[in-house]
Amino acid sequence: MKIAMIGHKRIPSREGGIEIVVEELSKRMTALGHSVTAYNRASRHVAGKTYDTGKHIHNMDGVRIRWIPTPNNRKLNAIVYSFFATCAALCGGYDVLHFHAEGPAAMVPLAKLFGKKCVVTIHGLDWQRAKWGGFATKFLRFGEKAAAKYADEIIVLSKNVQQYFSDTYGRKTTYIPNGITKPDYRDDCAIANKYGLKKNGYILYLGRIVPEKGIHYLIDAYGALQTDKALVIAGGTSHSADYADALKKQAAKYQNILFTDFVQGELLESLYANAYIYVLPSDLEGMPISLLEAMSYGNCCLTSDIPEC
């Protein structure tokens, strides 16, 4: 088959769980003999200009990469990208358009007008995310309804979201939980040199710095502890710089809290492999890749009691 992937920010990238899923899925489907094209957003990396690289990449392990000009404005980014990516894909002769997330799924009716088969993966109920509001929330709700009404198949990552689609729309969905690649274990040399951290010497949060992840709860909880272990908050923002600034002000009254910003490669692997405990205090998730990764390293994991976790 010829398959188009639409909805992620860019691959190869760890900007979020969607990007990890799209990258791994695309590579595996290509290895099975399918022709896969991923439509990347040519906008700024969510973690900042420092990581804004890779726009010269047009092939990744056989996966074709196409770049869609996209504004950096958080309210327009997904809408503009989704429209132009879908238009480009409609001219590509694809058998299937695979939309990822509720916002891009708003373009399913357009694709169906041209007779395309459409699959939508719902990575989470995005309209519930605290960073959105107003028009953005309405657009995400529209994307959810469009997927429920028009998509040929819908994939969900958790049983409770599957039940939500059944109860809300009477729509049958397919439950396919996320998976991860077996990790590479690292000693603490990289994080010792970079941050002065030692094995079992820190509590770790690793993920996007956005309100629904509940990092503000974590900082308050850490402040109530009597411990010599550091709190490491690792990850980049995602259209949420104001929230990140508020967290740093909140953390300033406590000692031993470290913000690493976006991490990848050996640093990321070393942080996972040597943490005393991994914490994910989210209010909202789809199926968190970061939690699966932390578990794969054999970490003790402490999460909020939402169904997805």
N, C-alpha and C positions, 0 to 999 in steps of 0.2 A: 504493500500500500504506500501511497504518498500521503504524509501526515504533516500538518502544520501545528505548531505549538504557539499559543497566544495567551498572554496574561502575566507572565513573569517580568521581572525588571531586566535582567540580562544573565546569560550564561557564557562561560563558566563564572560563577560568582557564589558567594555565601551571604548575599544581602538579606536573605530570609529563607524560611523553610520551603516556600514555593520554588525558589530558584534551585535549591538542592534537589527537590523532587523532579523538576523539569529536566535538569541536566542529566540526572541518573537515568530517568525514564527514556529520554531521547537517545542516550548512548546505547542503552540496552536494546531498544527497538531497532536501532540501526544495525547493531550486531546480529539481530535476528533476520536481517535482510530487507527491512523496510527503509524507505527514503523519508528522512525527517528533516524539516526545516523549522528552526526556532526564530521567532520574530522578537528581537531584543529592542529595548527602549534606549535610544541615544540621548538619554538625559543624565544628569549628574548622579553619581553613586550616592546612596543614602547616607554613607558614613563621611562624605565630604570629598573635596577635590583630590586629596592625597591618594585616594583609591580609584579615581576616575580614569581607569586605563582599560585597554582591551578592545577599543572600538575598531581596531584594525583587523580583529579576528573575524574570519568568514567561514572557517571550518574547524570543527572540534571533534576529533575521532570519528570523522565521517558525517557528523551532523552539520548541515548547512546553517549558517548564521546570517540573518538579514537584519539590518538596523533601521528602525523607524524613528525619524526626527520627532522629538517629544519635548514639550516645555517642562521646565523645572518646577513650575507652580504646582503645589500639591493638590489643589482643587481641580486642575485641568489635566494633570499628567496622565492619569489612567484613562480618562474619557477620550482625549485626543489620540493617545497611543492605540487604544482598542479599536477606534474607528479606522484609522489609517492602516493598522496591521491587518484588520479584517478585509479591508478593500484590497490590499496587496495580495492577501491569501486567496481572495476570490479569483484573481487572475493567474494563480499558480497551478491550476489543474490538480488540486489535491482531492483525495478520496475522503479524507476526514479532517475537520478542523477541531482541534482539542483546546478548549478554552479552560484557563485556570483562574479560579476565584470568581466572586460574584460580580464585581465591577465589569470585567471584560465579557462576562456572560450576557451583558446587555446587548451585545452585538449578535447574539444567536438568531434573533428574528431576521436580521439583515442577511445572514448567511443562508437561512432557510429559504428566503425569497429567491435565491439563486440555486436552490436544490441541493445544497451541501449537507452531508451528514455531519452532525455536531455532537461531540462529547464534551461535557462540562465536569471538571473536578471542583467540588466545593471544599476548599481548604479550611473553611471556618465561616461562621455567620458574621461576615465583615461589617455589616451595618451596626452591629452592637459595639464596635470598637470605640473607645472613649475619645480617640483623636479626631473622629469625624463628627460632622454635625450639618444641619441644614440641607443644602442641595446634595452634598456628597452622600449623606445617609440615604436620601430619597433615590439617588442613582443606584446605590448598592442594592436597595430593596427591589428596584425595578429589575436589576440584573438577576436577582434571585428568582423573581416571579417569571422572568423570561426563560430562564433555564428550566424551571418547573413545567412550564407550558409547552416549550418548543424543542428542547434538546432531545436528541435521539436516545442518549444514555446520560445518566448522572452518576458520578462516583462521589462517595462521601468517605471521610476518614474515621468517623466515630459512630458508634451505635446510637448515641443520643441525637446526632444530627440526622441520621437516617430516620429516626422516629419523628423528628421535627418535620421533615418533608412529607412523611406519611400523614401526620396529623393536620398539617397546615394546608397542604395542596393535594392530598390523596395521591401523591406521586411515589412510584416505586423507584428506589435507587439501589446502587450496587456498593456494598461496603468493601473497600480495599484499604486496609491500614498501611501507613507509611512503613518503610523499611530503611535500614542503613547498611553501610559497608563495614565490614570488620575493621576495627580501628588499628592504627599504628601506635604502639606504646612508646612513650618518651620519658626520659629521666627529667629531673628538674633543672638541668643546666641552663636551658634557654630562659626559663622564667626567673632563675636565680640571677643571671646576668642582666636581664632586662628590668626586673622589678624587685629583686632581692627576696623572692619567695622561695620557700623550701617545701619539700614533700610533707603533706598533712599539716601545713602551717597556715592554711587559709580556707575560708568558706567561699564557695564559688557560685555566682550567678553568671550565666553566659547566654546571651540572646539579644534581641533588639531592645533598645532603650525607648520604650513606648508605654503609655499609661496603663494599658490593659495587662501588662506583665506584672504589675503590682510591686515594683521595686521600692516604692515609697513605704510599703508595709515592711519590706525586708530591712530597710535602713533603721526604722523605728525598733524592730525586733532585735536587731544587732545591738542597738544602743542600750537595750535593757539587759544585755548579757554581761557577765563577768568572764572575759576570755582574753587570752593573749594571741588568739588566732585573728588574722586579718580578714576583712571582707573584701573580696574582689568582684567588681561589677564590670564585666567584659561585654562589649558590643557597641555597635554604632546606632545612631538615631535613624528614624524613618519618618521624615516630615514631622519631627517632634523635638526640635532643638530647645524650645521653651521648657518642655518637661525635663530634658536632660539638665538644663541650667538650674531648674528648681531642685532636682535631686542633689546636685553638687552643693547647693546652699544648705539643704537639709543635712547632708553628710558632714558639713564643715564643723558641726558642734560635737562630732565624735572623732576619736582617734582611730587610725589604722584602717580606714576605708580607701580603697584604691580603685579608680576608674581607669581602665586600660584603653578605652576607645575600641574600635573595630579590630578584631584579631583573626588571623587565618594561618594556615600552614603549621609549622613546627610549634609556634607559640600557642596556638589553639590546642593542639594535641597535648602539649606539655601541661597546660592549665587543666584540661580534663583529667589527665592521667595521675596528677599529683594532688588533687583537691582532697581535703578532709571530708567535706560533704558538699553536695550540689543542691542548690535550692531554686525552685521555680514557683513563685507565689502568685501565679497568674489568676486574673478574674475570668479570662476568656482565652480559649485555645481551639485549634482544629485538631491536630494530633502532633504535639511538639517534637520536632526532630531533635532539638537540643536535649530533651529529656531522654529520648532513645539513645542518643550518643553518650550521655553521661552514664546511663545504665550499662551500655556496652563496655565501658571501661571498668565496670565492677564497682562504681561509686555507690556510697550510701546516698540516697536521694530523698529530699523532703519537698513535697509539693502541696499546693492548695488542693482542696478536696472537690474540685470541679470534676464532672464525669469524664472529660477528655483525659485528665491526668490520672 
